[in-house]
């Protein structure tokens, strides 16, 4: 999954990505909000700041990873998330699809 060109892709900090509704936006350090380019995230007030201008932080919309490729079925210990070795290129992340299959997400980590 990717964001439209009019939006900005932000790391949600948990291996997922979210779309900010602004182009070239600044992603906030809380991994949940964003502000338009040139604005600063003020997490304590929940505002985007730029000089005398302020408005509410924008919430990121979660992007569902696409399974661009189906990886071989494998099992993992329940204590960790893993995939069979070598199932995705090193530039991608292997995700458990929950049905005994794995998908390659086009984002590293």
C-alpha positions in Angstrom: 0.0 0.0 0.0 1.2 3.5 -0.8 -0.2 7.0 -0.3 -1.5 9.2 -3.1 1.0 11.7 -4.5 -1.0 14.5 -2.7 -0.2 12.9 0.7 2.9 12.0 2.7 3.8 8.5 3.9 4.8 8.5 7.6 6.3 5.7 9.7 3.9 4.6 12.4 6.8 3.1 14.4 5.4 -0.4 14.5 6.4 -1.6 11.1 3.3 0.0 9.5 3.0 3.2 7.6 0.3 5.9 7.5 -0.8 8.5 5.1 -0.8 12.1 6.1 -3.3 14.2 4.2 -0.7 16.8 3.2 1.9 16.7 0.5 5.6 17.0 1.8 4.2 16.9 5.3 6.2 16.8 8.5 5.5 13.5 10.4 5.2 14.0 14.2 7.5 12.1 16.6 4.4 10.4 18.1 4.1 8.3 14.9 0.3 9.1 14.9 0.0 12.7 13.6 1.4 15.1 11.0 1.5 18.7 10.0 1.8 20.5 6.7 5.3 21.3 5.4 6.9 24.1 7.4 4.7 23.6 10.4 6.0 22.2 13.7 4.2 19.4 15.7 3.3 20.6 19.2 2.3 17.3 20.8 1.6 18.9 24.2 -1.2 21.1 22.7 -2.2 18.8 19.8 -1.5 21.7 17.4 0.5 22.4 14.3 2.5 25.6 14.7 3.9 28.1 12.3 4.4 31.6 13.7 1.0 32.9 14.8 -0.8 30.2 12.8 -2.0 27.1 14.7 -4.5 24.3 13.9 -5.2 20.8 15.1 -2.7 18.0 14.3 -3.8 15.7 11.4 -4.3 12.0 12.3 -2.5 9.5 10.1 -4.5 6.9 8.1 -3.0 3.4 8.4 -1.9 1.9 5.1 -2.6 -1.8 4.8 0.5 -3.6 3.5 -0.1 -5.2 0.2 1.0 -8.8 -0.4 3.0 -8.2 -3.5 4.3 -11.7 -3.4 3.2 -14.9 -1.6 6.0 -16.5 0.3 6.4 -20.1 1.2 4.4 -21.3 4.1 6.3 -21.6 7.3 5.8 -21.8 11.0 7.3 -19.5 13.7 7.5 -19.6 17.4 4.5 -17.9 18.9 6.8 -15.5 20.8 8.1 -13.8 17.7 7.1 -12.6 14.3 9.2 -14.1 11.6 9.2 -15.6 8.2 11.0 -18.4 6.4 14.6 -17.2 5.6 15.0 -15.7 2.2 11.3 -15.4 1.4 11.5 -11.6 0.6 14.2 -9.4 -0.8 16.3 -7.6 1.9 14.7 -4.3 0.9 11.2 -5.7 1.9 9.6 -7.0 5.0 7.9 -10.4 5.2 4.5 -10.2 6.9 2.4 -13.1 8.2 -1.0 -12.9 6.4 -2.6 -15.0 9.1 -3.7 -17.8 6.8 -0.5 -19.8 6.8 1.0 -17.7 4.0 3.4 -14.8 4.0 3.4 -11.6 2.0 6.2 -9.3 1.0 5.6 -5.7 2.1 7.5 -3.2 -0.1 9.0 -1.4 2.9 12.2 -2.4 4.8 11.7 -3.0 8.5 
